[in-house]
């Protein structure tokens, strides 16, 4: 992905920024530093966790456990943060 010529806006922590700069030093890259804790502290993160936990408690919804958005703790918070990060 970092090899693309397209303009990129990347959100991440300092460790990711170092990696990005080592692999992509183009003027069409904007890196915005956001620590992982920022995503965990957003009001909607707790609400999402409650909804996910509720759905996983239903026997018919057990197949959701195989989906990446349920396996990665911050998948949904990062995904939904895009709305707030772009403003």
PDB file of N, CA, C and O in Angstrom, chain B, residues numbered from 101:
ATOM      1  N   UNK B 101       0.814  -1.190   0.000  1.00  0.00           N
ATOM      2  CA  UNK B 101       0.000   0.000   0.000  1.00  0.00           C
ATOM      3  C   UNK B 101       0.864   1.263   0.000  1.00  0.00           C
ATOM      4  O   UNK B 101       0.521   2.253  -0.646  1.00  0.00           O
ATOM      5  N   UNK B 102       1.971   1.226   0.717  1.00  0.00           N
ATOM      6  CA  UNK B 102       2.824   2.410   0.784  1.00  0.00           C
ATOM      7  C   UNK B 102       3.515   2.717  -0.538  1.00  0.00           C
ATOM      8  O   UNK B 102       4.051   3.811  -0.716  1.00  0.00           O
ATOM      9  N   UNK B 103       3.509   1.770  -1.460  1.00  0.00           N
ATOM     10  CA  UNK B 103       4.156   1.981  -2.751  1.00  0.00           C
ATOM     11  C   UNK B 103       3.262   2.701  -3.757  1.00  0.00           C
ATOM     12  O   UNK B 103       3.723   3.078  -4.834  1.00  0.00           O
ATOM     13  N   UNK B 104       2.021   2.889  -3.422  1.00  0.00           N
ATOM     14  CA  UNK B 104       1.113   3.557  -4.353  1.00  0.00           C
ATOM     15  C   UNK B 104       1.524   5.008  -4.563  1.00  0.00           C
ATOM     16  O   UNK B 104       2.092   5.642  -3.674  1.00  0.00           O
ATOM     17  N   UNK B 105       1.230   5.514  -5.738  1.00  0.00           N
ATOM     18  CA  UNK B 105       1.526   6.915  -6.048  1.00  0.00           C
ATOM     19  C   UNK B 105       0.400   7.845  -5.581  1.00  0.00           C
ATOM     20  O   UNK B 105       0.524   9.067  -5.662  1.00  0.00           O
ATOM     21  N   UNK B 106      -0.681   7.264  -5.098  1.00  0.00           N
ATOM     22  CA  UNK B 106      -1.840   8.062  -4.673  1.00  0.00           C
ATOM     23  C   UNK B 106      -1.515   8.863  -3.427  1.00  0.00           C
ATOM     24  O   UNK B 106      -0.629   8.505  -2.650  1.00  0.00           O
ATOM     25  N   UNK B 107      -2.250   9.954  -3.249  1.00  0.00           N
ATOM     26  CA  UNK B 107      -2.140  10.737  -2.025  1.00  0.00           C
ATOM     27  C   UNK B 107      -2.621   9.890  -0.856  1.00  0.00           C
ATOM     28  O   UNK B 107      -3.620   9.180  -0.977  1.00  0.00           O
ATOM     29  N   UNK B 108      -1.917   9.957   0.281  1.00  0.00           N
ATOM     30  CA  UNK B 108      -2.313   9.191   1.451  1.00  0.00           C
ATOM     31  C   UNK B 108      -2.358  10.077   2.681  1.00  0.00           C
ATOM     32  O   UNK B 108      -1.497  10.931   2.891  1.00  0.00           O
ATOM     33  N   UNK B 109      -3.373   9.854   3.478  1.00  0.00           N
ATOM     34  CA  UNK B 109      -3.443  10.411   4.821  1.00  0.00           C
ATOM     35  C   UNK B 109      -3.413   9.211   5.747  1.00  0.00           C
ATOM     36  O   UNK B 109      -4.283   8.343   5.675  1.00  0.00           O
ATOM     37  N   UNK B 110      -2.418   9.159   6.612  1.00  0.00           N
ATOM     38  CA  UNK B 110      -2.232   8.015   7.492  1.00  0.00           C
ATOM     39  C   UNK B 110      -2.304   8.488   8.940  1.00  0.00           C
ATOM     40  O   UNK B 110      -1.635   9.446   9.326  1.00  0.00           O
ATOM     41  N   UNK B 111      -3.116   7.813   9.725  1.00  0.00           N
ATOM     42  CA  UNK B 111      -3.231   8.095  11.150  1.00  0.00           C
ATOM     43  C   UNK B 111      -2.547   6.980  11.911  1.00  0.00           C
ATOM     44  O   UNK B 111      -2.776   5.805  11.623  1.00  0.00           O
ATOM     45  N   UNK B 112      -1.716   7.325  12.873  1.00  0.00           N
ATOM     46  CA  UNK B 112      -1.053   6.297  13.658  1.00  0.00           C
ATOM     47  C   UNK B 112      -0.177   6.888  14.741  1.00  0.00           C
ATOM     48  O   UNK B 112      -0.102   8.105  14.908  1.00  0.00           O
ATOM     49  N   UNK B 113       0.485   6.005  15.474  1.00  0.00           N
ATOM     50  CA  UNK B 113       1.359   6.447  16.551  1.00  0.00           C
ATOM     51  C   UNK B 113       2.775   6.681  16.015  1.00  0.00           C
ATOM     52  O   UNK B 113       3.045   6.469  14.833  1.00  0.00           O
ATOM     53  N   UNK B 114       3.667   7.119  16.897  1.00  0.00           N
ATOM     54  CA  UNK B 114       5.031   7.457  16.490  1.00  0.00           C
ATOM     55  C   UNK B 114       5.757   6.275  15.857  1.00  0.00           C
ATOM     56  O   UNK B 114       6.506   6.444  14.895  1.00  0.00           O
ATOM     57  N   UNK B 115       5.534   5.083  16.395  1.00  0.00           N
ATOM     58  CA  UNK B 115       6.190   3.890  15.867  1.00  0.00           C
ATOM     59  C   UNK B 115       5.781   3.643  14.416  1.00  0.00           C
ATOM     60  O   UNK B 115       6.619   3.294  13.584  1.00  0.00           O
ATOM     61  N   UNK B 116       4.498   3.823  14.113  1.00  0.00           N
ATOM     62  CA  UNK B 116       4.035   3.660  12.733  1.00  0.00           C
ATOM     63  C   UNK B 116       4.585   4.767  11.844  1.00  0.00           C
ATOM     64  O   UNK B 116       4.925   4.524  10.685  1.00  0.00           O
ATOM     65  N   UNK B 117       4.673   5.969  12.376  1.00  0.00           N
ATOM     66  CA  UNK B 117       5.198   7.075  11.577  1.00  0.00           C
ATOM     67  C   UNK B 117       6.639   6.800  11.141  1.00  0.00           C
ATOM     68  O   UNK B 117       7.012   7.083  10.002  1.00  0.00           O
ATOM     69  N   UNK B 118       7.431   6.256  12.035  1.00  0.00           N
ATOM     70  CA  UNK B 118       8.816   5.917  11.691  1.00  0.00           C
ATOM     71  C   UNK B 118       8.837   4.896  10.558  1.00  0.00           C
ATOM     72  O   UNK B 118       9.607   5.031   9.607  1.00  0.00           O
ATOM     73  N   UNK B 119       7.993   3.881  10.663  1.00  0.00           N
ATOM     74  CA  UNK B 119       7.912   2.856   9.617  1.00  0.00           C
ATOM     75  C   UNK B 119       7.486   3.470   8.287  1.00  0.00           C
ATOM     76  O   UNK B 119       8.075   3.179   7.245  1.00  0.00           O
ATOM     77  N   UNK B 120       6.463   4.316   8.326  1.00  0.00           N
ATOM     78  CA  UNK B 120       5.965   4.940   7.089  1.00  0.00           C
ATOM     79  C   UNK B 120       7.048   5.803   6.456  1.00  0.00           C
ATOM     80  O   UNK B 120       7.259   5.740   5.244  1.00  0.00           O
ATOM     81  N   UNK B 121       7.730   6.600   7.253  1.00  0.00           N
ATOM     82  CA  UNK B 121       8.773   7.486   6.715  1.00  0.00           C
ATOM     83  C   UNK B 121       9.939   6.695   6.108  1.00  0.00           C
ATOM     84  O   UNK B 121      10.573   7.143   5.153  1.00  0.00           O
ATOM     85  N   UNK B 122      10.210   5.516   6.676  1.00  0.00           N
ATOM     86  CA  UNK B 122      11.283   4.683   6.126  1.00  0.00           C
ATOM     87  C   UNK B 122      10.900   4.090   4.775  1.00  0.00           C
ATOM     88  O   UNK B 122      11.769   3.818   3.947  1.00  0.00           O
ATOM     89  N   UNK B 123       9.604   3.888   4.550  1.00  0.00           N
ATOM     90  CA  UNK B 123       9.145   3.225   3.329  1.00  0.00           C
ATOM     91  C   UNK B 123       8.429   4.151   2.345  1.00  0.00           C
ATOM     92  O   UNK B 123       8.095   3.745   1.232  1.00  0.00           O
ATOM     93  N   UNK B 124       8.197   5.392   2.762  1.00  0.00           N
ATOM     94  CA  UNK B 124       7.466   6.304   1.886  1.00  0.00           C
ATOM     95  C   UNK B 124       7.832   7.738   2.271  1.00  0.00           C
ATOM     96  O   UNK B 124       7.314   8.271   3.252  1.00  0.00           O
ATOM     97  N   UNK B 125       8.693   8.340   1.523  1.00  0.00           N
ATOM     98  CA  UNK B 125       9.096   9.718   1.823  1.00  0.00           C
ATOM     99  C   UNK B 125       8.633  10.644   0.706  1.00  0.00           C
ATOM    100  O   UNK B 125       9.418  11.392   0.124  1.00  0.00           O
ATOM    101  N   UNK B 126       7.370  10.574   0.431  1.00  0.00           N
ATOM    102  CA  UNK B 126       6.815  11.350  -0.679  1.00  0.00           C
ATOM    103  C   UNK B 126       6.088  12.590  -0.166  1.00  0.00           C
ATOM    104  O   UNK B 126       5.552  12.589   0.942  1.00  0.00           O
ATOM    105  N   UNK B 127       6.072  13.641  -0.975  1.00  0.00           N
ATOM    106  CA  UNK B 127       5.349  14.852  -0.557  1.00  0.00           C
ATOM    107  C   UNK B 127       3.827  14.677  -0.570  1.00  0.00           C
ATOM    108  O   UNK B 127       3.103  15.537  -0.069  1.00  0.00           O
ATOM    109  N   UNK B 128       3.340  13.575  -1.134  1.00  0.00           N
ATOM    110  CA  UNK B 128       1.895  13.351  -1.183  1.00  0.00           C
ATOM    111  C   UNK B 128       1.425  12.455  -0.030  1.00  0.00           C
ATOM    112  O   UNK B 128       0.416  11.758  -0.145  1.00  0.00           O
ATOM    113  N   UNK B 129       2.175  12.484   1.086  1.00  0.00           N
ATOM    114  CA  UNK B 129       1.818  11.692   2.255  1.00  0.00           C
ATOM    115  C   UNK B 129       1.668  12.614   3.455  1.00  0.00           C
ATOM    116  O   UNK B 129       2.592  13.345   3.811  1.00  0.00           O
ATOM    117  N   UNK B 130       0.503  12.572   4.067  1.00  0.00           N
ATOM    118  CA  UNK B 130       0.261  13.328   5.293  1.00  0.00           C
ATOM    119  C   UNK B 130       0.104  12.327   6.424  1.00  0.00           C
ATOM    120  O   UNK B 130      -0.778  11.470   6.382  1.00  0.00           O
ATOM    121  N   UNK B 131       0.961  12.435   7.439  1.00  0.00           N
ATOM    122  CA  UNK B 131       0.872  11.545   8.593  1.00  0.00           C
ATOM    123  C   UNK B 131       0.346  12.351   9.773  1.00  0.00           C
ATOM    124  O   UNK B 131       0.901  13.393  10.122  1.00  0.00           O
ATOM    125  N   UNK B 132      -0.722  11.863  10.379  1.00  0.00           N
ATOM    126  CA  UNK B 132      -1.315  12.516  11.543  1.00  0.00           C
ATOM    127  C   UNK B 132      -1.123  11.596  12.739  1.00  0.00           C
ATOM    128  O   UNK B 132      -1.624  10.472  12.771  1.00  0.00           O
ATOM    129  N   UNK B 133      -0.383  12.105  13.724  1.00  0.00           N
ATOM    130  CA  UNK B 133      -0.039  11.301  14.890  1.00  0.00           C
ATOM    131  C   UNK B 133      -1.226  11.180  15.835  1.00  0.00           C
ATOM    132  O   UNK B 133      -1.728  12.179  16.352  1.00  0.00           O
ATOM    133  N   UNK B 134      -1.667   9.953  16.052  1.00  0.00           N
ATOM    134  CA  UNK B 134      -2.727   9.634  17.021  1.00  0.00           C
ATOM    135  C   UNK B 134      -2.279   8.397  17.772  1.00  0.00           C
ATOM    136  O   UNK B 134      -2.093   7.337  17.175  1.00  0.00           O
ATOM    137  N   UNK B 135      -2.108   8.526  19.065  1.00  0.00           N
ATOM    138  CA  UNK B 135      -1.723   7.391  19.892  1.00  0.00           C
ATOM    139  C   UNK B 135      -2.900   6.431  20.029  1.00  0.00           C
ATOM    140  O   UNK B 135      -4.057   6.838  19.921  1.00  0.00           O
ATOM    141  N   UNK B 136      -2.602   5.166  20.264  1.00  0.00           N
ATOM    142  CA  UNK B 136      -3.635   4.130  20.401  1.00  0.00           C
ATOM    143  C   UNK B 136      -4.631   4.490  21.503  1.00  0.00           C
ATOM    144  O   UNK B 136      -5.828   4.241  21.363  1.00  0.00           O
ATOM    145  N   UNK B 137      -4.146   5.071  22.587  1.00  0.00           N
ATOM    146  CA  UNK B 137      -5.041   5.431  23.694  1.00  0.00           C
ATOM    147  C   UNK B 137      -6.125   6.414  23.267  1.00  0.00           C
ATOM    148  O   UNK B 137      -7.219   6.413  23.830  1.00  0.00           O
ATOM    149  N   UNK B 138      -5.830   7.245  22.284  1.00  0.00           N
ATOM    150  CA  UNK B 138      -6.840   8.200  21.817  1.00  0.00           C
ATOM    151  C   UNK B 138      -8.073   7.455  21.313  1.00  0.00           C
ATOM    152  O   UNK B 138      -9.202   7.853  21.601  1.00  0.00           O
ATOM    153  N   UNK B 139      -7.862   6.385  20.567  1.00  0.00           N
ATOM    154  CA  UNK B 139      -8.974   5.599  20.036  1.00  0.00           C
ATOM    155  C   UNK B 139      -9.741   4.914  21.161  1.00  0.00           C
ATOM    156  O   UNK B 139     -10.968   4.820  21.120  1.00  0.00           O
ATOM    157  N   UNK B 140      -9.015   4.441  22.158  1.00  0.00           N
ATOM    158  CA  UNK B 140      -9.655   3.746  23.281  1.00  0.00           C
ATOM    159  C   UNK B 140     -10.482   4.695  24.143  1.00  0.00           C
ATOM    160  O   UNK B 140     -11.423   4.262  24.808  1.00  0.00           O
ATOM    161  N   UNK B 141     -10.144   5.973  24.140  1.00  0.00           N
ATOM    162  CA  UNK B 141     -10.814   6.943  25.007  1.00  0.00           C
ATOM    163  C   UNK B 141     -12.035   7.602  24.369  1.00  0.00           C
ATOM    164  O   UNK B 141     -12.723   8.377  25.034  1.00  0.00           O
ATOM    165  N   UNK B 142     -12.314   7.324  23.129  1.00  0.00           N
ATOM    166  CA  UNK B 142     -13.461   7.952  22.476  1.00  0.00           C
ATOM    167  C   UNK B 142     -14.762   7.395  23.041  1.00  0.00           C
ATOM    168  O   UNK B 142     -14.832   6.221  23.403  1.00  0.00           O
ATOM    169  N   UNK B 143     -15.785   8.231  23.117  1.00  0.00           N
ATOM    170  CA  UNK B 143     -17.054   7.852  23.751  1.00  0.00           C
ATOM    171  C   UNK B 143     -17.698   6.652  23.083  1.00  0.00           C
ATOM    172  O   UNK B 143     -18.357   5.860  23.756  1.00  0.00           O
ATOM    173  N   UNK B 144     -17.529   6.499  21.802  1.00  0.00           N
ATOM    174  CA  UNK B 144     -18.212   5.425  21.074  1.00  0.00           C
ATOM    175  C   UNK B 144     -17.512   4.072  21.213  1.00  0.00           C
ATOM    176  O   UNK B 144     -18.108   3.041  20.905  1.00  0.00           O
ATOM    177  N   UNK B 145     -16.261   4.060  21.669  1.00  0.00           N
ATOM    178  CA  UNK B 145     -15.542   2.795  21.810  1.00  0.00           C
ATOM    179  C   UNK B 145     -16.231   1.892  22.825  1.00  0.00           C
ATOM    180  O   UNK B 145     -16.399   0.699  22.574  1.00  0.00           O
ATOM    181  N   UNK B 146     -16.630   2.441  23.961  1.00  0.00           N
ATOM    182  CA  UNK B 146     -17.327   1.661  24.990  1.00  0.00           C
ATOM    183  C   UNK B 146     -18.672   1.176  24.483  1.00  0.00           C
ATOM    184  O   UNK B 146     -19.054   0.032  24.726  1.00  0.00           O
ATOM    185  N   UNK B 147     -19.389   2.035  23.783  1.00  0.00           N
ATOM    186  CA  UNK B 147     -20.696   1.649  23.226  1.00  0.00           C
ATOM    187  C   UNK B 147     -20.545   0.516  22.223  1.00  0.00           C
ATOM    188  O   UNK B 147     -21.339  -0.425  22.224  1.00  0.00           O
ATOM    189  N   UNK B 148     -19.533   0.598  21.367  1.00  0.00           N
ATOM    190  CA  UNK B 148     -19.308  -0.462  20.387  1.00  0.00           C
ATOM    191  C   UNK B 148     -19.008  -1.782  21.080  1.00  0.00           C
ATOM    192  O   UNK B 148     -19.520  -2.830  20.686  1.00  0.00           O
ATOM    193  N   UNK B 149     -18.183  -1.726  22.105  1.00  0.00           N
ATOM    194  CA  UNK B 149     -17.839  -2.943  22.845  1.00  0.00           C
ATOM    195  C   UNK B 149     -19.092  -3.569  23.450  1.00  0.00           C
ATOM    196  O   UNK B 149     -19.236  -4.791  23.438  1.00  0.00           O
ATOM    197  N   UNK B 150     -19.997  -2.749  23.977  1.00  0.00           N
ATOM    198  CA  UNK B 150     -21.241  -3.261  24.545  1.00  0.00           C
ATOM    199  C   UNK B 150     -22.094  -3.940  23.479  1.00  0.00           C
ATOM    200  O   UNK B 150     -22.644  -5.015  23.722  1.00  0.00           O
ATOM    201  N   UNK B 151     -22.210  -3.340  22.323  1.00  0.00           N
ATOM    202  CA  UNK B 151     -23.009  -3.915  21.227  1.00  0.00           C
ATOM    203  C   UNK B 151     -22.392  -5.233  20.766  1.00  0.00           C
ATOM    204  O   UNK B 151     -23.101  -6.222  20.579  1.00  0.00           O
ATOM    205  N   UNK B 152     -21.087  -5.244  20.585  1.00  0.00           N
ATOM    206  CA  UNK B 152     -20.408  -6.461  20.137  1.00  0.00           C
ATOM    207  C   UNK B 152     -20.578  -7.580  21.157  1.00  0.00           C
ATOM    208  O   UNK B 152     -20.904  -8.712  20.798  1.00  0.00           O
ATOM    209  N   UNK B 153     -20.358  -7.261  22.431  1.00  0.00           N
ATOM    210  CA  UNK B 153     -20.502  -8.273  23.478  1.00  0.00           C
ATOM    211  C   UNK B 153     -21.925  -8.815  23.531  1.00  0.00           C
ATOM    212  O   UNK B 153     -22.133 -10.009  23.744  1.00  0.00           O
ATOM    213  N   UNK B 154     -22.901  -7.936  23.336  1.00  0.00           N
ATOM    214  CA  UNK B 154     -24.304  -8.356  23.330  1.00  0.00           C
ATOM    215  C   UNK B 154     -24.569  -9.337  22.182  1.00  0.00           C
ATOM    216  O   UNK B 154     -25.204 -10.374  22.376  1.00  0.00           O
ATOM    217  N   UNK B 155     -24.081  -9.000  21.001  1.00  0.00           N
ATOM    218  CA  UNK B 155     -24.300  -9.871  19.836  1.00  0.00           C
ATOM    219  C   UNK B 155     -23.591 -11.218  19.982  1.00  0.00           C
ATOM    220  O   UNK B 155     -24.121 -12.253  19.578  1.00  0.00           O
ATOM    221  N   UNK B 156     -22.405 -11.198  20.555  1.00  0.00           N
ATOM    222  CA  UNK B 156     -21.667 -12.447  20.715  1.00  0.00           C
ATOM    223  C   UNK B 156     -22.274 -13.342  21.788  1.00  0.00           C
ATOM    224  O   UNK B 156     -21.982 -14.538  21.836  1.00  0.00           O
ATOM    225  N   UNK B 157     -23.108 -12.779  22.641  1.00  0.00           N
ATOM    226  CA  UNK B 157     -23.773 -13.575  23.675  1.00  0.00           C
ATOM    227  C   UNK B 157     -24.958 -14.357  23.114  1.00  0.00           C
ATOM    228  O   UNK B 157     -25.459 -15.273  23.765  1.00  0.00           O
ATOM    229  N   UNK B 158     -25.400 -14.006  21.927  1.00  0.00           N
ATOM    230  CA  UNK B 158     -26.529 -14.682  21.290  1.00  0.00           C
ATOM    231  C   UNK B 158     -25.987 -15.895  20.525  1.00  0.00           C
ATOM    232  O   UNK B 158     -25.129 -15.747  19.654  1.00  0.00           O
ATOM    233  N   UNK B 159     -26.487 -17.095  20.849  1.00  0.00           N
ATOM    234  CA  UNK B 159     -25.949 -18.316  20.210  1.00  0.00           C
ATOM    235  C   UNK B 159     -25.962 -18.270  18.682  1.00  0.00           C
ATOM    236  O   UNK B 159     -25.031 -18.763  18.044  1.00  0.00           O
ATOM    237  N   UNK B 160     -26.994 -17.691  18.093  1.00  0.00           N
ATOM    238  CA  UNK B 160     -27.089 -17.647  16.630  1.00  0.00           C
ATOM    239  C   UNK B 160     -26.039 -16.733  15.999  1.00  0.00           C
ATOM    240  O   UNK B 160     -25.817 -16.786  14.790  1.00  0.00           O
ATOM    241  N   UNK B 161     -25.404 -15.908  16.800  1.00  0.00           N
ATOM    242  CA  UNK B 161     -24.427 -14.943  16.275  1.00  0.00           C
ATOM    243  C   UNK B 161     -22.980 -15.379  16.502  1.00  0.00           C
ATOM    244  O   UNK B 161     -22.067 -14.575  16.315  1.00  0.00           O
ATOM    245  N   UNK B 162     -22.756 -16.595  16.889  1.00  0.00           N
ATOM    246  CA  UNK B 162     -21.400 -17.061  17.186  1.00  0.00           C
ATOM    247  C   UNK B 162     -20.477 -17.003  15.974  1.00  0.00           C
ATOM    248  O   UNK B 162     -19.261 -16.886  16.124  1.00  0.00           O
ATOM    249  N   UNK B 163     -21.047 -17.082  14.780  1.00  0.00           N
ATOM    250  CA  UNK B 163     -20.213 -17.030  13.574  1.00  0.00           C
ATOM    251  C   UNK B 163     -19.518 -15.673  13.423  1.00  0.00           C
ATOM    252  O   UNK B 163     -18.523 -15.563  12.707  1.00  0.00           O
ATOM    253  N   UNK B 164     -20.040 -14.640  14.095  1.00  0.00           N
ATOM    254  CA  UNK B 164     -19.397 -13.318  14.035  1.00  0.00           C
ATOM    255  C   UNK B 164     -17.976 -13.351  14.580  1.00  0.00           C
ATOM    256  O   UNK B 164     -17.143 -12.533  14.189  1.00  0.00           O
ATOM    257  N   UNK B 165     -17.689 -14.290  15.481  1.00  0.00           N
ATOM    258  CA  UNK B 165     -16.357 -14.369  16.086  1.00  0.00           C
ATOM    259  C   UNK B 165     -15.270 -14.591  15.043  1.00  0.00           C
ATOM    260  O   UNK B 165     -14.098 -14.313  15.299  1.00  0.00           O
ATOM    261  N   UNK B 166     -15.645 -15.083  13.886  1.00  0.00           N
ATOM    262  CA  UNK B 166     -14.672 -15.333  12.822  1.00  0.00           C
ATOM    263  C   UNK B 166     -14.347 -14.079  12.015  1.00  0.00           C
ATOM    264  O   UNK B 166     -13.360 -14.062  11.280  1.00  0.00           O
ATOM    265  N   UNK B 167     -15.149 -13.043  12.137  1.00  0.00           N
ATOM    266  CA  UNK B 167     -14.950 -11.823  11.356  1.00  0.00           C
ATOM    267  C   UNK B 167     -13.826 -10.990  11.968  1.00  0.00           C
ATOM    268  O   UNK B 167     -13.678 -10.930  13.188  1.00  0.00           O
ATOM    269  N   UNK B 168     -13.046 -10.355  11.112  1.00  0.00           N
ATOM    270  CA  UNK B 168     -11.895  -9.581  11.569  1.00  0.00           C
ATOM    271  C   UNK B 168     -12.319  -8.449  12.505  1.00  0.00           C
ATOM    272  O   UNK B 168     -11.599  -8.144  13.456  1.00  0.00           O
ATOM    273  N   UNK B 169     -13.454  -7.828  12.259  1.00  0.00           N
ATOM    274  CA  UNK B 169     -13.867  -6.707  13.098  1.00  0.00           C
ATOM    275  C   UNK B 169     -14.198  -7.127  14.528  1.00  0.00           C
ATOM    276  O   UNK B 169     -14.249  -6.284  15.423  1.00  0.00           O
ATOM    277  N   UNK B 170     -14.419  -8.400  14.747  1.00  0.00           N
ATOM    278  CA  UNK B 170     -14.655  -8.904  16.099  1.00  0.00           C
ATOM    279  C   UNK B 170     -13.379  -9.448  16.726  1.00  0.00           C
ATOM    280  O   UNK B 170     -13.298  -9.571  17.948  1.00  0.00           O
ATOM    281  N   UNK B 171     -12.396  -9.771  15.922  1.00  0.00           N
ATOM    282  CA  UNK B 171     -11.152 -10.324  16.433  1.00  0.00           C
ATOM    283  C   UNK B 171     -10.148  -9.248  16.832  1.00  0.00           C
ATOM    284  O   UNK B 171      -9.347  -9.451  17.744  1.00  0.00           O
ATOM    285  N   UNK B 172     -10.191  -8.118  16.158  1.00  0.00           N
ATOM    286  CA  UNK B 172      -9.261  -7.030  16.445  1.00  0.00           C
ATOM    287  C   UNK B 172      -9.962  -5.975  17.302  1.00  0.00           C
ATOM    288  O   UNK B 172     -10.940  -5.359  16.877  1.00  0.00           O
ATOM    289  N   UNK B 173      -9.452  -5.783  18.492  1.00  0.00           N
ATOM    290  CA  UNK B 173     -10.094  -4.906  19.482  1.00  0.00           C
ATOM    291  C   UNK B 173     -10.384  -3.502  18.957  1.00  0.00           C
ATOM    292  O   UNK B 173     -11.448  -2.951  19.238  1.00  0.00           O
ATOM    293  N   UNK B 174      -9.473  -2.925  18.213  1.00  0.00           N
ATOM    294  CA  UNK B 174      -9.629  -1.532  17.790  1.00  0.00           C
ATOM    295  C   UNK B 174     -10.082  -1.371  16.341  1.00  0.00           C
ATOM    296  O   UNK B 174     -10.086  -0.256  15.820  1.00  0.00           O
ATOM    297  N   UNK B 175     -10.457  -2.450  15.690  1.00  0.00           N
ATOM    298  CA  UNK B 175     -10.871  -2.369  14.289  1.00  0.00           C
ATOM    299  C   UNK B 175     -12.022  -1.368  14.111  1.00  0.00           C
ATOM    300  O   UNK B 175     -11.909  -0.416  13.338  1.00  0.00           O
ATOM    301  N   UNK B 176     -13.118  -1.591  14.825  1.00  0.00           N
ATOM    302  CA  UNK B 176     -14.282  -0.708  14.676  1.00  0.00           C
ATOM    303  C   UNK B 176     -14.028   0.703  15.204  1.00  0.00           C
ATOM    304  O   UNK B 176     -14.416   1.663  14.538  1.00  0.00           O
ATOM    305  N   UNK B 177     -13.392   0.878  16.376  1.00  0.00           N
ATOM    306  CA  UNK B 177     -13.106   2.247  16.815  1.00  0.00           C
ATOM    307  C   UNK B 177     -12.261   3.038  15.821  1.00  0.00           C
ATOM    308  O   UNK B 177     -12.515   4.223  15.603  1.00  0.00           O
ATOM    309  N   UNK B 178     -11.267   2.403  15.219  1.00  0.00           N
ATOM    310  CA  UNK B 178     -10.447   3.105  14.231  1.00  0.00           C
ATOM    311  C   UNK B 178     -11.275   3.406  12.991  1.00  0.00           C
ATOM    312  O   UNK B 178     -11.215   4.513  12.455  1.00  0.00           O
ATOM    313  N   UNK B 179     -12.038   2.440  12.539  1.00  0.00           N
ATOM    314  CA  UNK B 179     -12.876   2.627  11.361  1.00  0.00           C
ATOM    315  C   UNK B 179     -13.853   3.792  11.547  1.00  0.00           C
ATOM    316  O   UNK B 179     -13.973   4.645  10.668  1.00  0.00           O
ATOM    317  N   UNK B 180     -14.536   3.828  12.663  1.00  0.00           N
ATOM    318  CA  UNK B 180     -15.531   4.871  12.891  1.00  0.00           C
ATOM    319  C   UNK B 180     -14.911   6.208  13.283  1.00  0.00           C
ATOM    320  O   UNK B 180     -15.581   7.238  13.213  1.00  0.00           O
ATOM    321  N   UNK B 181     -13.652   6.211  13.693  1.00  0.00           N
ATOM    322  CA  UNK B 181     -12.966   7.461  14.028  1.00  0.00           C
ATOM    323  C   UNK B 181     -12.686   8.294  12.789  1.00  0.00           C
ATOM    324  O   UNK B 181     -12.475   9.502  12.890  1.00  0.00           O
ATOM    325  N   UNK B 182     -12.680   7.667  11.632  1.00  0.00           N
ATOM    326  CA  UNK B 182     -12.395   8.409  10.408  1.00  0.00           C
ATOM    327  C   UNK B 182     -13.324   9.603  10.250  1.00  0.00           C
ATOM    328  O   UNK B 182     -12.913  10.647   9.746  1.00  0.00           O
ATOM    329  N   UNK B 183     -14.560   9.457  10.674  1.00  0.00           N
ATOM    330  CA  UNK B 183     -15.513  10.571  10.573  1.00  0.00           C
ATOM    331  C   UNK B 183     -15.029  11.782  11.357  1.00  0.00           C
ATOM    332  O   UNK B 183     -15.171  12.918  10.903  1.00  0.00           O
ATOM    333  N   UNK B 184     -14.459  11.542  12.529  1.00  0.00           N
ATOM    334  CA  UNK B 184     -14.014  12.628  13.399  1.00  0.00           C
ATOM    335  C   UNK B 184     -12.615  13.108  13.034  1.00  0.00           C
ATOM    336  O   UNK B 184     -12.301  14.283  13.223  1.00  0.00           O
ATOM    337  N   UNK B 185     -11.785  12.236  12.526  1.00  0.00           N
ATOM    338  CA  UNK B 185     -10.421  12.589  12.200  1.00  0.00           C
ATOM    339  C   UNK B 185     -10.347  13.471  10.959  1.00  0.00           C
ATOM    340  O   UNK B 185      -9.395  14.237  10.807  1.00  0.00           O
ATOM    341  N   UNK B 186     -11.302  13.381  10.096  1.00  0.00           N
ATOM    342  CA  UNK B 186     -11.275  14.126   8.837  1.00  0.00           C
ATOM    343  C   UNK B 186     -11.854  15.528   8.956  1.00  0.00           C
ATOM    344  O   UNK B 186     -11.818  16.302   7.999  1.00  0.00           O
ATOM    345  N   UNK B 187     -12.385  15.853  10.121  1.00  0.00           N
ATOM    346  CA  UNK B 187     -12.981  17.199  10.271  1.00  0.00           C
ATOM    347  C   UNK B 187     -12.062  18.144  10.981  1.00  0.00           C
ATOM    348  O   UNK B 187     -12.410  19.307  11.187  1.00  0.00           O
TER     349      UNK B 187
END
